[in-house]
Amino acid sequence: MWITLYISLHLLFTCITAASVLRSDTCQLQGHFKLNGVHQDGDVILGGLFEVHFFTVFPELSFRTEPEPPYCEIFNMESFQHAQTMAFAINEINKNSNLLPNITLGYHLYDNCVMLGMAFRAAISLASGTEEDFSNLNCTGPPPVIGVVGDPSSTPSIAISSVLGLFRVPIVSHYATCSCLSDRKKYPSFFRTIPSDAFQVRAMVQILRHFGWTWVGLLYSDDDYGIYAAQSFQLEMQLIGHCVAFSEILPYDNNPRDIQHVLGVIHASTARVVVIISPSSLVIPLMEEVVLQNMTGRQWIASESWATSPVFHTARFLPFLGGTLGIAIRRGEIEGLYDFLLHLRPNNDPKNNMLRIFWENLFGCSFETGGKETDRDQVKRVCTGQEDLSITDTPYTDVSELRAAYNVYKAVYALAHALHDLMQCEEGRGPFSGNRCADITNLKPWQLVHYLQKVNFTTSFGDHVSFDENGDALAIYDVMNWQPSSDGSISIYTVGVVNEEPETGTVLRLEEDAIYWNFETKKPPQSVCSESCPLGTRRATRKGLPACCFDCLPCGDGEISNATDVIECTVCPDEFWSNTVKDQCVPKEVEFLSYEEPLGISLTTASLLGTCFCALVMFIFTRHRNTPIVRANNSELSFLLLVSLKLCFLCVLLFIGQPQLWTCQLRHAVFGISFVLCISSILVKTMVVIAVFKSSRPEGKGAMKWFGAAQQRCTVLILTAIQVVICAVWLSTASPTPHKNNHYIRSIIVYECAIGSVAGFSMLLGYIGLLAAVSFLLAFLVRNLPDNFNEAKFITFSMLIFCAVWIAFVPAYVSSPGKYAVAVEIFAILASSFGLLVAIFAPKCYIILLHPERNTKKAIMRKETQNK
């Protein structure tokens, strides 16, 4: 851009130097640029720059003679219509008595030939004027032009605005979209009636986002328009997580090798959507090559500069460009324009040579006399200037899709309204220093800029026109779709609109049913580097590739993704777990030892059987309570032992079922007290065996006197009371409570009873273990007593089973997860209880039920005698 500015300033300096030869009090113009133009005189002149030709041809330089001026080729009917729209708008304003009364507007319109050098020559001619002599050295009066409509391209607009902006000459472009032109510090007098590329890019990205096209190619022109827009496009794509598969520059010199390279990149890429941000003149060679290579299966996205260009609307382009989506300037209607265009007539004024060029290109004739003009060895006929425009069918007479022309219309009216507001100023209430107003006879361009910034009006079509602080117009675009027409060519239809809203930002509205898709499926194509990650998975970027190229990895256990293409899976809350698909969190399964499951049923059955066996033994002992074998060794302790064993069996039921506060508090307390009652009864029975044995000897006849029935009851009561105290202290200080434990298995909540105090639970078990150890030790020491006192052997065996069970319980309990830890504890209770019941009472029941002859005092005494 700085090189462009340097060239522009150099040209300006050269022109000013050449025109500054002073002869007395007159400045004389030293030379003319050869420009194609249209002129109309008036009190105030507006300038205009348009792309009436596609290409500029520069003659070869011999460096021996003055070079011939460049000339333009390939007439652009559409752009000539834009120029005539400006002429129409000025004529319409001149006829309007309410707008600029007593002021006649004129115009000077030039062709820039889509070349910076030509555009700058035209701009200098507008700013400095084309009069041969200039004698007003005081520089009073209005400037040659008070404002310029154009240039339609961004690069010339940047160069022209950089120079004319120094003099605050207002420039209103109808087609320059580079976002860089919104910089008020660099371009203080630049305005435009078309949204900037910043919005155009956002609009295009919204379309890509709407259809899920995350992997797209980008082609752009090597000028300010293309470069700035491409930079904005790539930034916007990054912001929404989309990727540009490739980015290529369209050659300005239309080099076939460069164009073939671009086509090769497109063909090699997996991207099916290609965005092109470029003037139509650079897209034409590319699409010609697309036709030659028969490249189909691509969805083209067109920028506003070529989205409505009629040059592509022929039948040969339909198989390749059909279905193209493009961003287009807001369409408008201009009443009376069609008739104005049809009444155009050429004349012999050299300043209006553009009309003659148009006429010759439209009708294929020549204004040169003698019929000497030839076209491929065919002699052209002579133009009369009276040919009928109404019989032609070209973009010039097509007013059905007025977009850029409508922007020209609004630009002219913006300058006219600004000038009108300037003339309405009341002296003493003006906006300039000293409350002064501008003088129309000595108008300064910067004064018009002030009013242009504040312009605010509505066109006859109903569109509101105003400029923001950066000189930009209201942001709105139409979304266009290229569809086949009945004659096999391409027709353009509006299928949506995109605009900028203060609250919601860029808003896209599409009629998807009206869109034509040039694919076999008749549906939007897929253009992604990687398929979208489904629910339950997350994206993992492939190393060395863009973010759009990724693998889909399933979420881990306990994690979900309830949306597509998530970067990280979401961890479920503590009481929830991921479902099998891992797309939602579901409540965790609550696990506890239930009465309904087989294990719970088995343990409950065993508990009830044990209780029944105790009741049966108690019934047998009650029925035979007066027999010697029952009365031996204190039958009261035997009944107390049976009751405690029954409690041991029944306490198992407190361990089964969903834990509740009362069951958690009672289970260990009942378990501890029942077992202490049981073990203390056994301990006392062991002590009774020892006392009876001693009392049978002469030296120990008084032993039973000190350990009678009352002492036995008190011993059991005292030993049990100690456990009751331990349980009471434990429950009152750190009571067991229901607890949902998710540490054993992360996917399951184990509903268990937290013991509350480890010390309390340890004391409860330790006290039981102490009594059991003492009982076992005493029983073991007296295991070899005479046979009639052999209950010590049964007690020894029973306590051996009890201790073995509870010693094995500790590692099994610690290593068992969840409800199985409760099952292990229940099994230990049942096993030890059955061991005590069988070891102590089974031999006695055997004698009572199967050998009653042995359940007599005589039999017992005889056995004693035999032993002696």
N, C-alpha and C positions, 0 to 999 in steps of 0.2 A: 504493500500500500504506500509505503514511503517513496519507493521508486516511482510509482504512478504520480504521487504528489510532486516529486522533483521534476518529472517531465512536464507536468501541467504548468508549474510555475515558470519553467524555462520557456515554454511556448508563449505564455502570457507576457513574459518580459520581452521576448523577441518581437511580439506583435506590437506592444506598446512602444518599443524603441523604433520600430519601422514607421509608426504613425506619428512620430513626434518631430518631424522635420518642420520647423517653423519658418513660414514666409510671412513676414510682417506680423499680423495678428490672426493668422489662420493656420489650423492644423490640417494636413492633407493625408488621406489614407494612401498608404504606399502599395497596397496589394489586396487581393481578394482570395478567400478560400472558395474552392469550387464545391458548392453545397447544393443539394436538392432541397427545395423548399416551397412553401406556400405562404403568401403574404396577403394581409388586408390592413389598410391604414385605419387609424382611429386616433381619438384624443389620448388614450392611454393604451399602451401595447403590452400584450402578454406573449411570452415566448413559449415555445413547445419543442420537445425533443422526442422523436419516435423512431422505432426500428422498421423503417419502410422497406429496407433491403436486408437480406440475410448475411451477405458477405461483402467485404471490402477487398478490392484487388489493388495492390500497390505496384506501380511500374518498376521495371528493372532500373537500377542506378548505374549510370556510366561514369559519374563523377567528372564529366567533361562539360556537360550542359545542364541547365536547370531541369530537374526532374519533372515529369508530367504529374499532375495531381492524381491522387487515387480516385478510383471510380467504384461504383457499387453494382452488385449482381444479385439476381433472384429476388424479384419483387414480392413483398409480403402484403397480400391483400388485407389481411386482418389488421395489421398495424396501420395501414393507410386508412382503414375505417376508424381507428382510434384518433388519428390526426383530424379526420373530417368531423368526428364527434366533438372535438374541441372547437372547430370552426362553427359547428351547429350551436353549441352551447353559448358561444359569444354572440352569434346572431340572435339567439333567443333572448339573451340578456339585453341586447340593444333594443329589442322590441318591447321589453317589459318596462312600463312607466314607473313601476314601484321599486325597481332595483336600478341604482345608478342613473337617476334621471339627469338629463342634460349632459351625460357623459357617453361617448361612443367608444366602445372597446375595439381594438384591432388586434391582430395576431401576426407573429412571425414563427412559422413552423419549419423545422429542419429534420432531415434524415440523418441518423447517426450510424447507419449501416452496420450495427452490432459491432462497432469497433471503438475502442477508447479514444484513439487519435481523432477520428471523425467526430465523435461526440464532443470532445473538448474544443475542436475547431468551431463547431456549431455553437457551443456555449459562449465562447469568446466573441463570436459574431453577435450573439444576442446581447451580451453585456456591454460591448463597446459600440455597437451600432454599425451600420454599413454605409453611412453617408460618406461621399467623397471628400467633402470639406466640413470642417468644424471650426466656427469662429467664436463661439461662446466660451471664452477662456475662464470665465468666472464660475463655470459649472453650475449655473442656475437652471431651473426648469426640471421637469421629470426626467428620469433616466431613460435610455433607449427602451428598456422593458422594465416593468415594475415587479414582475414575477415570472417564474418559469414553471411550466408543467412538464415534468419528466425529471430525469431520464428514466426509462423503464428498467434499466439494468442497474445492479448494485455497484459494480466497480466504477462505471462512469459517474454515477451519482456521488460516490465517495470523492472522486477527483474533483468534480465540478463544485460540490458543496464545500470542499476544503478551500477552494479559491474564492468562489462567489460568496461563501460564508464570511470571508474577511470583510466584505462590504455589506453584509447582512441582506443580500438579495434573497428574497423568499423563494424557495424551491419546493414545489409540491409534486412528489412523484406518485404515479398511479400504479407502479409495478415493482419498484425497488424494495426488496423485503429484508435485506441484510440487517440483522439485529444490531450490528455495530453502528448503524445510522441513528440509533436511539440515544447516542451519546451527545447530550446537549452542549458539553464543553467543546467538543470537536466540530459539531455541526449545529451551530446555534440557530440557523435559519432554515433547517430542513424539516419538511413535513411530508406526510404521505397519507393517501386514502386507502391503503392496503395494509393489513396487519403485518407485523414484522415476522421474520423467520423464527423468532423465539416462540411465537404462538403457533406458527405453521408446523414447526417440529413437534410441539406438544400435541397438536391435532393428529399428526401422522402416528405418533407413538400411541395415542389413545386408540386408534384403529388397530394397530398391531396388538395392543393389550386386549382389546375386545375379542379378537379372534384367537388369542393364545399363540400368536406367532412370536416365539421367543428367540428364534435363530434366523436372522435375516441378513441379506447382503446389502451393501451400500455403494452406490455410484454417485459421484458428484463432479461438478465442473471445477476447473482449476482457476477460479476467480473468487472475489470476495463473497459473492452470493453463495457459491457452493462450499467454500472452505469454512466460512462461519457457520453455515447451516449444518454441515457435517459434524463440526465440533459440538454444536448444541445437541444434535441428534444422538451422538455417541454418549454424551453426558446424561441425557434423559433416559436412554436405554439402560445405563448403569444404575440409575436411581430406582428403576422399577425391577431390576434383576434380569433384564433381557440382555442379549448378546448380539454383537455384530460379527457375523461369520467371516466377512471379508469387506474391505474398503478399498475401492479403486477410483482413480481420477480419470475422467473422460478427456481425451486429448483435444486440445483446441485446434490443432492443425489437421484433424481428421485423418491422421496417419493410419493406414490400414493395418500395419503391423501392431500398433498399440491397441486398436479396436479388437483385433483378433485375440490379443493377450487378455483383454477384459472379458471377452466371450469365453475364453478358456478357463478363466477363474470361476465364472458363473457356472459353467458346465461341470467343473470338478467339485464344486461345493455341494454339500447336502442341503443347503438352505433353498427352500422353494419360493421364498418371498424376496423380491429385490426392490429396494427403494432407490429411486433416481431423483436427485436434486440437481437440476441443471436446466439451462435454457433449451428450448426445443431445437435450436440450431445444432446443438451438440448431440442431441438424442437421435436425430435423423440418421446419421451414419451408423450409429450403433444398431438401430432397428433394421436398417438395410442389411447389415451383416447377420442379424438374427434370422431374417427371412432366408438369406443365402445358406446358412447353416441348418435351417429347419429346426430351430431350437424352440420346443414347446414345453409345457409342463411347468411354467413359471408364472407366479402371481406378481404382476408389476404394480408398484405403488408410485404414483406420479406426483411430483410437487406442482404447485400452482402455475409454474412457468410453462409447463407443457401439458397439463392435465386436460385442457380444452383446445389444444392446438389442432386445427382441422387438417393439417398436413398428414396426420396419421389415420384419418378416418376413411381410408380406401379399403376395398375388398381384399387386397393382397396382405394387409396387416391383420385382418380379423382373426385368422387362426392363431396368431402369436400374441396379439395385444387385446383380444377380446377378454372381457372380465376385469380389465385394469381398474383399480380404484385410485382416485386422485382427489387432491385438495384443490378446490377452485374458489376464486373470488366470488363473493356474494353476487348472485344474478340480480339484474335490475331491468326496468323498462323505461325507455325514453320516447315519449310521445312526439311524433313528427319527425323523428330521425330518418326513418325509411324514405319518406318523401324527399327530405333534404338530400339524401345520398343519391337518389335517382335524378335529381335536377342539376347535378354537378356537370360543368362544362369546362373544357380546357380553353386557354387563351395563349396569346403570343408573348405575354410578359415573362421575361427571363426569370423574374423572382418566383414565378409560379411553375417552374419547369417540372416540379413533382407531379403536377396534374397531367402534363403531356406524357411523362414516363408511365404513369398509371394507365392512361388511355391506350398507349401503344401496347402495353403488356396485357391489358384486358381484351382488346379486340384484335391483337396480332397484326396491327397496321403500323404505319410510320407517317410522321408529319413531314419528313424530309421530301422535298419535291423531286420529280423526275423518276420516281420509282426505283431509286438506286439501292435502297436498303434491301438486303437479302437475308434470308434465314435458311441455311443449309442449301444454298444454291437456288432457293425459291424466292422470287421477287415479291416483296411485301407490297400490299396495296396501300394506297395513301389514305391516312385518317382524315375524315371530314370534320370531326368534332361534334357531329350530330348523331352519332350512333346511339342506339336505344339501350340504355342501361337496364331497363325493366326485363329484357329478355335474357339477361345473364344470370347465372347461378354460381356465385362465388362467395367466399367469406365476407367480401366487401358489402354485399347487399343482405347478408344474413343477420337479422336483428333479433333472432329468437333467443340467443344466448349472450346477452350483453353483460359482460363481466369486467374485463379490463376497460372497455369503452365506457362502462358506467362509472368506473373509478375516475376516468378522465373527466367525465361530465361533473362529478362531484368536486374534483380538484379545481376546475374552472369556476364553479359556483362558490367554492370556499374563498378563492382570491377575490371574486366579485363582492361577496358579502363582507369580507374584510375591508375592501376599498369603500364599500357603501357605509359601513360603520365609521370608518375614518372621516368620511365627508359629513356625517351626521353630528360630529363633535361640535359642541357649543364653546365658543371662545371664552376663556376664563375658567372653564371646567374640564379642560383637556387633561390627558394622562401624562403629558410630558412636562419638563421643568418649567416652573412658573405657571402651571396649569394651562399651558398653551396647547393648541391643536395643530395638527399637521396642515401644511399649505399644499393644496393639490397642484398649484402651479410650480411649486418647488419641492416636490415630494422626495423624501429620503426613503430608501428601501427598508431600513430598520424600523421606520414608523409603521409600515404596513405589517411587518413581522409581529409587532405588538398586538395589532388587531386580529391577525390571523390566528394567534395563539388562543384568543378568546372567542373565535367564531363558533356559532351554534345555530344551526338551521335544520330544516327538514325538507327533503327533496319532494318532488311531485309524486314519486313512487312510494313515499312514506318512510324513507330511511332517514334516521337521525345522523347528522354529520357534526362532529366536533373532534378536537385533538386533546390528548392528555399532555402532561407536562413535558413529555419527550417528543411531542409532535406526532405520536402514533394515533392511528384511527381505531375505532371500536373493533375488537377482535371477534370476527365471525367468518366462517368459511362454509361453503357447501361441500358435501362429499359426493363425488361423481363416480359413475360406473359406466364403462364402455360396453355396450351391448350391440348385438347384430341387428341390423335393420332389414326391411323387406327386400331391398335391392342388393343385399350381400355386403354392404359397407358397414361402417361403425357409427352408431349413434350414441350420444352421451345423455345419460339420465341422472337426475339428482336423486340420491337414495338416502340422504341424511344431511345433518347440519351439526357443526361443532362450534361452540362459542365459549367465551370466557365469562364466568359469573363470579362476582366478588366473593360470595360465600362458599361456593363449592368448587371453584377453580374451573379447569377445562372440562366441559360437559359434551359428550358425544351422544347424538340421537340418530339411530339407524333404522331403516326399514329393511330388515334382512330378507324378507320375502321378495323384495323387488330387485335384489342383487343377482346379476348373472355371473355364474362361475364357469370359466372355460376349462372344465375338467370333466372326465367321464362320469364321475360321481355326482356332478352338479352340486357339489357341496364345497365349503371352504377347504383349502388344502391344509395339510399338516406341515408346519415348518419349525421343527424343534431339533436340537442336537441330541437330546435324550427324552424319552417318553416321560410324561408326568408321573411322579411317584404317587402310588395310590395311598389310600388310608392305611394306617398301620406301618408305614415305612417312613424313612427320612432320606434326605439327599446327602450324598457324600461326593464331593467334587473330585473329578479325576485329576491326578497330578499333571501339571503342565498344560491344562486345557482351560478354556473360559468357564465361568461359573455355570453356564447353561449346559455344560457337558458333565454329567454326573451319573453315579450308580445309585440304585434304590436299595437301601439296607433295612431289614426289618427292625422295628423297635425292640428294645430289650424287654425282659420280663418286668412287669410293673410299670411300663411306659406305654404311652399311646401317642398317636397322631391322628387327630380328627379332621385334618385338612390335607389337601394334596400339596406336594412339594415343600414340606416343612424342612427346616434346617436341623432342628433339634426336636427330639421326642419329649413329650411332657411326662413328668413323673407323677404317678397317681398319688392321691393323699394316703395317709397311713392306713385307713380302714377300707381302702379300695384297691382293686387289682385290675390289670388289663384283661380284657376278654381274649378269646382265641384269635380273633382278627386283629386285635390291638388297635381298635379305633375308638374305644370308649372305656372308661373306668367303671367297673361294676363292684358292688360291695363284696368284700372278701368272704369266703366261706368261713363260718364260725364253727370251730371244731371243739367238741367236748364229748366225754363218754356218755352216750345216750342210752336210754332204756330200749330204744327201737333198733339199735344196731346189733349184729350177732354177738360181738364181744360183750356188750352191755347185758344182753339177754343171758349169755352164758354165766357171767359173774353173778348176776342177780339170782339165777337159778341155783348156783352153788351156794350163795348166801342163804337162801331160803331152805335148801336141803340141810345145810349145817344147822340152821335153827330148828328144823324139824327133828334132826337126829338128836340134838340136845333135849328137845321136848320129849322124844321117845325114851331116851336114857333116863330122863327125870321121871317119866311115867313108870318105867321098869323099876327104878330105885324106890319110887314111892310105893309101888305095888309090893315090893319085897323089902320094905324098910326095916322089918324086924328080923331079917335073916342075918346070920353072922357076917357074911362078906360085905354087906352094906353097912352094918353097924361098926365094923372094924375101922379104926383110925378116924373116928369122928365123922359120922354121916352128915352132920350139919355142914362141915367144910366141903363135902362132896356136892351137896345141893348148891352151896354158894358158888362153887367152881362151875357148876353147870349153868347157873344163872349168868355168871360173868362171861362164859363162853358164848351163850346165846346173845348177849349184848355185843360181843366181838363180831359175831356173824351179822347181826342186824346193823351195826355201824357202817358196814360196807355200803348199804343203801344210801347213806349220806354222801358217798363219793361218786355216785352215779347220777346223771341228769345235769341240767344246766346249773352252773354254780349261782347261788344266791347268797345274800349276806348271812342269813341264819344257818344255811347248810355249811358255809365256809367256817363259821364260828363253832358249829357243833361237831363237825366231822372229826377233827383232830382231838377235841376235848373228850368226846364220847369214846373215841378210839383209845386215847391215853388212859382214861379212867377205867375203862373196861379191862384193858390188858393189865393194868396195875392191880385191879381187883382179882383178876385171874391169877397172875403171878404171885401175889401176896397170899392167896389161898393155897397155892401149891407150896409156897415157902413154909407156910404154917403147917401144912400137912407133912412136909419133910421134917420139920421140927418135932411134930407129934410122933412121927416114926422113931426119931432119935430118942425122945422122952420115954416112949413105951419100951424101947429096947433097954434103956438104962434102968427103968423101973422093974424090969424082969430080973435084974441082977441084985444080989443082996446089998451091995454097997449103994444102989441107986433107987431104993424103994420109995423114997420121998420125991422123986423127980416129977411125977405127974401132978403132985400136989401144987407145985408152983407153975404148972402149965396146963391148967384145967380149961374147961370150955369158955369161961369168961375171959381168961387171958388170951385164948385163941381169937375170940371175936375182937377184943381190943386191939390185938396186933394187926389184924386185917384192916380194921377201921382206921388205925393210925397211919399205916402204910398207904392206904388209899387216900386219906385226907391230905397227905403231902402232895400227891399228884393233883388233887382238886385245887390246892392252893397254887400250885404251879400254873394250872390252866386258868385260874381266876386272874392271877397277875398278868399272864400273857394276854388274855382277852381284854383286860381293862387298859392295858398300856399300848399294845400294838396288835390289834385284833386282825385276824385274816379277813381279807375282802375279795370279792370277785375282781378279776383282772383279765383284760384282753391283751394277750401276749402275741406280738407278731415278729418276735425275734427268732423263734425256733424255725419256722418256715415262712418266708416272706409272703407267699401267696395265700396263706391261711392265718386266720386269727384263732389262736388257741385260748379258749375261755377256761380259765383256771382260777384256783384260789391262791392268791398270794399269801404266804405264811405270815406276813407282817413283820415278825421278829424272828430272826434266825436263832437268836439266843434262847427265846422261849421254846421254839420247836426243838432245839438241841437239848434243852433241859428235860423236855417231855420224853423224848426218845432215850436220852441218857439215863433217866431214872428207871425207865422200863428195863433198859439193858443192865443196869446195876442189880435190880431185883432178880432178873433172869440169871445173871452170872452167879449171884449168891446161892440161888436155888439149885442151880446146876452143880455148884461146888459141893454143897452140903449133900445133895443126893448122890453125887459121885463118891463121896467119902463113905457113905453108909450103904453102898450098893450091895455089899457082901453080907448083909444081915441074914439071919436064918430065914427059911422059906416062908414061914407064917408071917414074917414082917417084910416080905419082898416087894412091897409097894414102892420102896425106894428105887428099885431097878426100873420100874415103869416111869417114875418121875424123872430119873436120870435120862432115860431114852426120850421122853417127851421134851425135856429141856434141851437135849442135844438137837432135836429137830427144830425147836424154836430158835435156838441161837444160830444154827446153820442157815435157816431161812432168812433171818434178819441181817446176818453178815453178808449173804449174797444179795440182799435187797439194795444195799447202798450203791454198789457200782451199777447195778441194773437200773436203779431209779435215776441216777445221774445221767446215764447214757441214753435213756429213753426220751424221745421227743413228744411234746404235746400230751394228748390224751393217754398215750401209752405209759407215761410216767404214773398217771393215776391208776391205770390197769395193773402196773407192777406193784404199787402199794396195796391195792386190793388183793392181788394174788398173794402177797406176803401175809396179809392179815388172814386170808382164808387158809393158806397152807399151814401157818403156825397154829391156827385155831383147830383145824382138822387134826394136826399132829398131836396136840394136847388131848383132844377128845378121844382119838383112837388109842393113843399110847396109854392113857390112864384108865379109861372106862371100857374099852373093848374087851380086855381080859376078864373083867368082872361080869360084864354082860354075857360073855361066853359061858361062864360057870353058871350064872343064874338061869339062863335060858336053855342051854344044851346039856349041862351036867349039874342038875339040881342036887344029886346025891353028894356032891362035893361041897355044897353050900350048907354044911351042918357043923355044929361045934365039935361033934365027935370026930368028923372027918378031919377037921382042922387040927384037933388035939392029937389024933392018930398020926397025922403027918408030922406033928411036932415031936412025938415020941420016936417015930422012925428016924427022924433027923438026929435025935440024941443018940 
